[in-house]
Amino acid sequence: MPNIMFGRGTRFGKCRFAGSVLQIAGVRIDYPYIDNCFSVTFFSPHGTKTAILSSVRKDSPVLSLSFELAQTGCAGFTLELAKDHGVDIYYGQRVDISLFGSSQPWYSGYIQTKPVAGTTEATFTYTGYGFYGQLEHVIVNREYTEREISEIAADIIREDIDRYTGAHYNESKIYPTGYTASQLSFDYATAKDALKQLSEFAVNYLYGVDEYRDIFFRPMLTRINEDSRLWVGYHIQKFLPEEDVETVVNYIYVQGGALDDEGSNIMYQCSDADSIAAYGKRAAVLSIPSAIREEDATRWGDTQLDRLKDPQRTAKIDTIAKEIARRNIRPEGMARITSGDGSFSYDYPIQKVKYKASGKGIIMTMELGEYTKDYDTYMLKILRDVKNEELLSRANTKAIVTGDES
């Protein structure tokens, strides 16, 4: 019954199980677009396709799906299926999602929650996360001296992440930073925290896992993403910009992983006079447990000050035209939002791109700005602060035991 599995209307349906991709001058072109088409592909542990469920299949069991792309790559997803979907779905199973008939994945993740037999719900709902989520369960216990930051990142990815997760090392997606760290120590840190700290030392670097399950460590793009030049009233209907002074920090105490002669782990202080004059003194103690030497703590502190001394801008855009949703925009580069009359424009980093698909069509929303303003971000900060305190305590204890307080 090929027309039932792959779609209706032709002998083998409208959705390709495999097909060619045209490439011209390095640009990938995937034809054709199919309006309101979305599909979910399931894989075995060995990477072979076990099932494809498509919205254009006759009596499709795919009722709705949603997924989110963040600057760290594929984030969360939700999949709603009819109870009689006929697919054997298990925990940890890889799932790829494609939109508009594309043969390439727009998203890749794994199943984290699934309904239990006997549920009274009328449908089955599955949720999961991109392979970036697996980095939370990888522990890094390594020390590096006089190593370039991207070399450290590559070593952690090869030795700790690639071996034990579904995310892969891809040399072409690891970019040199031009900065050699004097001495960094990761004392039972998660791989997420290790890459985050390395990205902060590198200054304006992004890290994560993309839709091909490749781990990337690359510079943040500051040029305009050409697919994200959007006009209010034409490409988008809702544009909600904000500035938040609550995020301003203009006097920083850097708490590192070494003790001075007086037993303090405050390795560096920095401030910005102009920001203090404008917003008042807003001090904070920020922790970087991996920093052992003052020069590394200094670079990290100056980077944080430059990032936090001014109010953070955010914006949400909604009711996005279908032609924009088809562009497969990633959270890379800057979006330029221009008013309907062309009198002003704003440039924002692209933070998140979200898609929701159902029988009513495919809806796309975007979140822009220097940071993401939501409850999850707040909770992640609290959890990271707790983890940092634990790592700092270990580092300080280690320094006392070994007598290395420099």
Residue pairs with C-beta under 8 A, 6 or more apart in sequence:
2 11
2 12
2 13
3 9
3 10
3 11
3 12
3 13
3 58
4 57
4 58
4 59
5 13
5 52
5 57
6 12
6 13
6 14
6 15
6 16
6 17
6 52
6 54
6 57
7 13
7 14
7 15
7 54
7 56
7 57
7 58
8 14
8 56
8 57
8 58
13 54
13 56
13 57
14 34
14 37
14 54
14 56
14 101
15 34
15 37
15 39
15 52
15 54
15 56
15 57
15 101
16 101
16 103
17 49
17 52
18 103
19 103
21 28
21 29
21 30
21 103
21 104
22 28
22 29
22 30
22 31
23 29
28 104
30 102
30 103
30 104
32 101
33 100
33 101
33 326
34 56
34 100
34 101
35 100
35 322
35 361
36 55
36 357
36 361
36 362
37 54
37 55
37 56
37 99
37 100
37 101
38 54
38 55
38 62
38 65
38 97
38 98
38 99
38 100
38 357
38 362
39 52
39 53
39 54
39 55
39 62
39 97
39 98
40 52
40 53
40 54
40 62
40 65
40 79
40 95
40 96
40 97
41 49
41 51
41 52
41 95
41 96
41 97
41 98
41 105
42 49
42 50
42 51
42 52
42 53
42 87
42 89
42 93
42 94
42 95
43 49
43 50
43 93
43 94
43 95
43 96
44 50
47 94
50 87
50 88
51 86
51 87
53 60
53 61
53 62
53 81
53 85
53 87
54 60
54 62
55 62
55 357
55 359
61 81
61 82
61 84
61 85
61 86
61 87
62 79
62 80
62 81
62 85
63 80
63 81
63 82
63 123
63 358
63 359
64 78
64 79
64 80
64 356
64 357
64 358
64 359
65 77
65 78
65 79
65 80
65 97
65 356
65 357
65 358
66 77
66 78
66 354
66 355
66 356
66 357
67 74
67 75
67 76
67 77
67 78
67 97
67 106
67 107
67 109
67 354
67 355
68 74
68 75
68 76
68 77
68 352
68 353
68 354
68 355
69 75
69 106
69 107
69 211
69 330
69 331
69 352
69 353
69 354
70 208
70 331
70 351
70 352
70 372
71 206
71 208
71 331
71 349
71 350
71 351
71 352
72 132
72 206
72 207
72 208
72 209
73 130
73 131
73 132
73 208
73 209
73 210
73 211
73 216
74 107
74 108
74 109
74 129
74 130
74 131
74 132
74 209
74 210
74 211
75 129
75 130
75 132
75 352
76 109
76 127
76 128
76 129
76 130
77 95
77 97
77 107
77 109
77 127
77 128
77 129
77 130
78 125
78 126
78 127
79 95
79 125
79 126
79 127
79 128
80 123
80 124
80 125
80 126
81 87
81 123
81 124
81 125
81 126
82 123
82 124
83 122
83 123
83 124
85 124
89 111
89 114
89 126
90 111
90 114
91 111
91 112
91 114
92 110
92 111
93 110
93 111
94 108
94 109
94 110
94 166
95 108
95 109
95 110
95 111
95 128
96 105
96 107
96 108
96 211
97 105
97 106
97 107
97 108
98 104
98 105
98 106
99 106
99 325
99 328
99 355
99 357
99 362
100 325
100 326
100 362
102 328
104 211
105 211
105 212
106 211
106 328
106 355
107 130
107 211
108 130
108 131
108 211
108 212
108 213
109 128
109 129
109 130
109 131
109 133
110 128
110 129
110 131
110 133
110 134
110 166
111 126
111 127
111 128
112 127
112 128
112 129
112 133
113 126
113 127
113 128
114 124
114 126
115 121
115 124
115 125
115 126
130 209
131 165
131 166
131 167
131 209
131 213
132 167
132 192
132 208
132 209
134 165
134 166
134 167
135 161
135 165
135 167
135 190
135 191
135 192
135 195
135 209
136 190
136 191
136 192
137 165
137 190
138 160
138 161
138 164
138 165
138 190
138 191
139 160
139 188
139 189
139 190
139 191
140 156
140 160
140 186
140 188
140 189
140 190
140 191
140 193
140 194
141 186
141 187
141 188
141 189
142 155
142 156
142 159
142 160
142 185
142 186
143 183
143 184
143 185
143 186
144 152
144 155
144 181
144 183
144 184
144 185
145 182
145 183
146 180
146 181
146 182
146 183
147 180
147 181
147 184
148 176
148 177
148 178
148 179
148 180
148 181
149 177
149 179
149 180
149 181
149 198
149 201
149 202
150 174
150 175
150 176
150 177
150 202
150 217
152 181
152 184
152 198
153 174
153 195
153 198
153 207
153 217
154 169
154 171
154 174
154 217
156 186
156 191
156 194
156 195
156 198
157 169
157 174
157 215
157 217
158 169
160 191
161 167
161 169
161 191
161 215
162 168
162 169
162 215
166 213
167 209
167 213
167 214
167 215
168 213
168 214
168 215
169 214
169 215
170 214
170 215
170 216
173 210
173 214
173 215
173 216
173 217
173 218
174 215
174 216
174 217
174 218
175 205
175 217
175 218
175 219
177 201
177 202
177 203
177 205
179 201
179 202
179 203
179 299
181 201
181 296
182 292
182 293
182 295
182 296
183 292
183 293
183 296
184 197
184 198
184 201
184 290
184 291
184 292
184 296
185 257
185 289
185 290
185 292
185 395
186 193
186 194
186 197
186 290
187 257
187 289
187 290
187 391
187 394
187 395
187 398
188 391
188 394
189 197
189 289
189 290
189 387
189 391
190 387
193 384
193 387
194 290
195 207
195 217
196 207
197 288
197 289
197 290
197 300
198 205
198 207
198 217
199 205
199 206
199 207
199 217
200 288
200 300
200 303
200 304
201 296
201 299
201 300
201 303
202 217
202 219
203 299
203 303
204 219
204 220
204 222
205 217
205 218
205 219
205 220
206 216
206 217
206 218
206 219
206 220
207 215
207 216
207 217
207 218
208 215
208 216
209 215
209 216
210 216
220 349
221 332
221 333
221 334
222 333
222 334
223 333
223 334
224 333
224 334
224 335
224 336
224 347
225 329
225 330
225 332
225 333
225 334
225 335
225 350
227 324
227 327
227 328
227 329
228 329
228 333
228 334
228 335
228 336
228 350
228 366
229 335
229 336
229 338
230 236
230 317
230 320
230 324
230 335
230 336
230 337
230 338
231 337
231 338
231 339
231 340
231 342
232 239
232 337
232 338
232 339
232 340
233 340
234 321
234 340
235 320
235 321
235 323
235 324
236 317
236 318
236 319
236 320
236 321
236 324
236 337
237 318
237 319
238 316
238 317
238 318
238 319
239 315
239 316
239 317
239 337
240 315
240 316
240 317
240 318
241 313
241 314
241 315
241 337
241 346
242 313
242 314
242 315
242 373
243 311
243 312
243 313
243 314
244 311
244 312
244 313
244 314
244 373
245 279
245 311
247 308
247 311
247 312
247 371
248 275
248 279
248 282
248 308
248 309
248 310
248 311
248 312
249 282
249 283
249 284
249 286
249 304
249 305
249 308
249 309
250 271
250 272
250 275
250 276
250 279
250 281
250 282
250 283
250 305
250 308
250 309
251 269
251 270
251 271
251 272
251 276
251 281
251 282
251 283
251 284
252 269
252 270
252 271
252 283
252 284
252 285
252 286
252 301
252 304
252 305
252 308
253 266
253 268
253 269
253 283
253 284
253 285
253 286
254 266
254 267
254 268
254 269
254 270
254 286
254 288
254 291
254 297
254 298
254 300
254 301
254 304
255 265
255 266
255 267
255 285
255 286
255 287
255 288
255 388
255 392
256 265
256 266
256 267
256 268
256 287
256 288
256 289
256 291
256 292
256 296
256 297
256 392
257 265
257 288
257 289
257 290
257 291
257 292
257 391
257 392
257 395
257 396
257 399
258 265
258 267
258 291
258 292
258 293
258 395
258 396
258 399
258 404
258 405
258 406
259 265
259 396
259 399
259 400
259 405
260 266
260 267
260 405
261 405
265 392
265 395
265 396
266 285
267 291
267 294
267 297
267 298
268 294
268 297
268 298
268 301
269 301
270 298
270 301
270 302
270 305
271 281
271 305
272 305
272 309
274 309
275 282
275 309
275 310
276 282
279 311
284 308
286 301
286 304
287 385
287 388
287 389
287 392
288 296
288 297
288 300
288 388
289 388
289 391
289 392
289 395
291 297
291 300
292 395
293 406
307 370
312 369
312 370
312 371
313 346
313 348
313 369
313 370
314 348
314 351
314 367
314 368
314 369
314 370
314 371
314 372
314 373
315 337
315 346
315 348
315 367
315 368
315 369
316 365
316 366
316 367
316 368
317 335
317 337
317 365
317 366
317 368
318 365
320 363
320 364
320 365
320 366
322 361
322 362
324 364
325 355
325 362
325 363
325 364
329 350
329 353
329 364
329 366
330 350
330 353
331 350
331 351
331 352
331 353
332 350
333 349
333 350
334 347
334 348
334 349
334 350
335 347
335 348
335 349
335 350
335 366
335 368
336 345
336 346
336 347
337 345
337 346
337 347
337 348
337 368
338 344
338 345
339 345
348 368
348 369
349 368
349 369
349 370
350 366
350 368
351 367
351 368
351 369
351 371
351 372
352 366
352 367
352 372
353 364
353 365
353 366
353 367
354 364
354 365
354 366
354 367
355 362
355 363
355 364
356 362
356 363
357 363
371 377
398 404
399 405
